[in-house]
Amino acid sequence: MKNKSTQREEGTIIESLPSTTFKVKMDDGREVLAHLSGRLRRFHIRILVGDRVSVETSSYDRSRGRIIYRN
């Protein structure tokens, strides 16, 4: 069951950090600290600087998120 308090947004990877964490510049201009979802880790999906991604953020803390799809 999907949680209603999450929002899905698009952004671009601007920096790669340790332990599968990335800085993502969202389309509205803000920066989000995001980690890879379990499915992307499981299938070894490579995320590089400059890639377009879909990020799921919580309505409680919009500065952190989870990368759920690489476009």
Buried (B, 14 or more C-beta within 10 A) or exposed (E): EEEEEBEEBBBBBEEEEEEBBBBBBBEEEEEBBBBBBEEBEEEEBEBEEEBEBBBBBBEEEEEBBBBBBBE
